[in-house]
Amino acid sequence: MATQLGEAKSSTELVISWEALPADFQLEDEPVENTGQPLLAGALRESLEISGFIQPQMLIASNFGLCATINGQFVAKAPDWVYVPLVNQVLGERKSYTPNLEGDIPAVVMEFLSDTEGGEYSFKRTYPPGKWFFYEQILQVPIYVIFDPNGGLLEFYQLENRRYELKQPDENGRHWIDSMGLFLGTWQGTKEARTGYWLRWWDEAGNLLLWAVEQIEQERQQKERLIAYLQSQGIDPNNLP
């Protein structure tokens, strides 16, 4: 499957095809810039799992190769977090994912800024292309999120007329993602010994999707309130079936 992409900034047309990962292709093993990045990605997935959002046909991954062939040259970029609504085949393990060939294009990609330049804003179109150019012009991912874990800045870009447009959050500081039926926003606190800014999900009613430790604490508090109520009514909680 091949398409041609013309761009206003250049008269050169790019020929894009969607092919399987070549058997001899070596995916770049990009080192994680800091220990916080896997925690951020894992926390995003954890609350989705607990809420029952994740379905087998979805692909949710971190630091995972997204592939395309541009002018006969194979390209793979590994966003810090990616969500694909529907894949053609449910596999236990994947080394990479080629949109259109293997299922939907990603609906959301995220990059977490680090202390070193990671090319998150790169519009470089020559081989190998920059991340911004790859997500916007090649894959045409509808939503591109750039998050600064240190300062808490969340940049939410939406594809409009084949260009990413920066969107402002709502009155609660959140962004609605229609393809997921969820809000995305920032939250400040501590998880797994990391204190700082996090990306969090909220449902349509504005309820925060909890992490496991939060759910356990919530259930503990509910139990304590129930016990206190029963005792106030003269009922021994230990005698309940």
C-alpha positions in Angstrom: 0.0 0.0 0.0 1.6 3.3 -1.1 0.5 6.9 -1.0 2.0 10.2 -2.2 2.3 13.1 0.2 2.7 16.6 -1.2 3.6 19.4 1.3 3.2 23.1 1.0 6.7 23.8 2.3 8.3 21.8 -0.6 7.5 20.7 -4.1 9.0 17.4 -3.4 6.5 14.5 -3.0 7.1 11.8 -0.5 6.1 8.2 -1.5 4.9 6.5 1.6 4.2 2.7 1.9 3.1 0.6 4.8 5.3 -2.6 4.9 6.1 -5.1 7.6 9.2 -4.7 9.6 12.1 -6.2 7.5 13.6 -9.3 9.2 17.1 -7.9 9.2 16.1 -4.4 10.3 17.6 -3.4 13.7 15.3 -1.2 15.7 17.2 1.5 17.5 17.5 0.7 21.2 16.9 4.3 22.5 17.9 4.6 26.1 15.4 5.9 28.5 16.5 9.4 29.5 15.5 9.0 33.2 13.7 6.6 35.5 10.7 8.9 35.6 9.6 8.2 32.0 8.7 4.5 32.5 6.8 5.5 35.6 4.8 8.1 33.7 3.9 5.7 30.9 3.1 2.9 33.3 0.8 5.1 35.4 -1.2 6.1 32.3 -1.8 2.4 31.5 -2.4 1.3 35.0 -5.5 3.5 35.6 -6.9 2.5 32.2 -6.5 -1.2 33.1 -8.2 -0.8 36.5 -11.1 1.2 35.0 -11.7 -1.6 32.4 -11.0 0.7 29.5 -8.4 -1.5 27.8 -9.7 -4.1 25.3 -7.8 -6.9 23.6 -8.1 -5.3 20.2 -6.3 -2.1 21.4 -2.6 -1.4 21.3 -1.2 0.6 24.2 2.6 0.7 24.5 5.5 2.8 25.5 8.9 3.3 23.8 7.5 1.2 21.0 8.4 1.3 17.3 5.9 2.9 14.8 6.9 2.1 11.3 6.6 3.5 7.8 8.6 3.3 4.5 9.4 6.7 3.0 10.8 6.9 -0.5 11.9 3.3 -0.1 13.7 3.9 3.2 12.3 2.2 6.4 11.6 4.5 9.3 10.7 3.7 12.9 10.0 6.1 15.7 9.4 5.1 19.3 7.0 7.5 21.2 7.0 7.4 24.9 3.4 6.4 24.9 1.0 5.4 22.1 -2.7 4.4 21.8 -4.1 2.5 18.8 -7.9 1.8 19.0 -8.0 -1.2 16.8 -5.4 -3.7 15.4 -6.1 -6.4 12.9 -4.6 -9.2 14.9 -4.2 -9.5 18.7 -0.7 -10.7 19.4 0.9 -11.5 22.7 4.1 -9.7 21.8 5.0 -7.1 19.1 8.4 -5.7 18.2 6.8 -2.9 16.2 3.6 -1.7 14.6 3.0 -0.6 11.0 -0.2 1.5 10.7 -2.7 0.8 7.9 -1.0 -2.6 7.3 -1.6 -3.9 10.8 -4.6 -1.8 11.9 -5.6 1.7 12.7 -3.2 4.6 12.7 -2.5 5.7 16.3 -5.1 8.0 17.8 -2.7 9.5 20.4 1.1 9.7 20.7 2.9 11.2 23.6 6.5 12.4 24.2 7.9 13.2 27.6 10.5 15.9 27.6 13.9 15.2 29.2 17.0 17.2 30.0 18.5 16.4 26.6 17.0 17.3 23.2 14.9 14.4 22.0 13.6 15.8 18.7 10.0 16.1 19.9 9.6 19.4 17.9 11.7 18.4 14.9 10.0 19.0 11.5 13.0 17.6 9.6 11.7 16.0 6.5 14.9 14.5 5.1 15.9 11.0 6.2 15.6 10.2 9.0 12.7 12.6 9.5 12.0 14.4 12.8 9.4 13.1 15.2 7.0 16.0 14.7 7.1 15.6 10.9 6.7 11.8 11.2 3.6 12.0 13.5 2.0 14.9 11.7 2.8 14.4 8.0 3.6 10.7 7.6 1.4 8.9 10.2 -1.1 11.8 10.6 -1.8 11.0 14.2 -4.8 13.0 15.3 -3.4 14.0 18.7 0.2 14.6 19.7 0.9 15.3 23.4 4.2 16.8 24.6 4.6 16.7 28.4 7.3 18.3 30.6 7.4 16.2 33.8 9.6 18.7 35.5 7.6 21.9 34.9 4.2 20.2 34.4 3.6 21.9 31.1 1.2 19.9 28.9 1.1 20.8 25.2 -1.9 19.2 23.4 -1.8 19.3 19.6 -4.7 18.3 17.4 -4.4 17.6 13.7 -6.4 20.1 11.7 -6.0 20.5 7.9 -2.9 18.3 8.1 -1.2 20.6 10.6 -0.9 20.3 14.4 -2.8 23.1 16.2 -2.1 23.8 19.9 -5.3 23.5 21.9 -6.1 25.2 25.2 -7.4 23.2 28.1 -10.9 23.5 29.5 -11.8 25.3 32.7 -10.5 22.3 34.7 -7.2 22.3 32.9 -8.0 19.2 30.9 -8.3 18.1 27.3 -11.1 15.9 25.9 -10.0 13.0 23.7 -13.0 11.9 21.8 -11.5 8.7 20.5 -11.0 7.5 24.1 -14.0 9.1 25.7 -11.7 10.5 28.4 -10.1 13.7 29.6 -6.3 14.1 29.9 -4.8 16.5 32.3 -2.0 17.0 34.8 -1.8 16.1 38.5 0.7 16.8 41.1 1.6 14.3 43.8 3.6 11.2 44.7 3.6 7.7 43.3 6.3 5.0 43.6 8.7 7.4 45.4 8.4 9.9 42.6 7.0 13.3 43.6 6.1 15.7 40.8 3.8 16.2 37.9 1.9 13.3 36.3 -0.5 12.9 33.4 -3.9 11.5 34.6 -7.2 10.4 33.0 -10.7 11.6 34.0 -14.0 10.2 32.7 -16.7 12.2 31.0 -18.3 12.9 34.4 -15.1 14.3 35.7 -14.1 11.4 37.9 -10.4 10.7 38.2 -9.4 7.2 37.1 -7.6 5.8 40.1 -4.3 4.0 40.4 -4.2 0.7 42.4 -2.9 2.3 45.5 -5.5 5.0 45.4 -8.3 2.4 44.9 -7.1 0.4 47.9 -7.0 3.5 50.0 -10.5 4.5 48.9 -11.9 1.0 49.7 -10.2 1.2 53.1 -11.8 4.5 53.9 -15.2 3.3 52.7 -14.9 0.3 55.0 -14.0 2.5 58.0 -17.0 4.7 57.4 -19.3 1.7 57.2 -17.9 0.3 60.4 -18.3 3.7 62.2 -21.9 3.9 60.9 -22.8 0.4 62.1 -21.3 1.1 65.5 -23.3 4.3 65.8 -26.4 2.2 65.2 -25.4 -0.2 68.0 -24.5 -2.9 65.5 -21.4 -5.0 66.0 -19.7 -5.2 62.5 -18.1 -8.5 63.5 -21.5 -10.1 63.7 -22.4 -9.3 60.1 -22.4 -12.3 57.7 
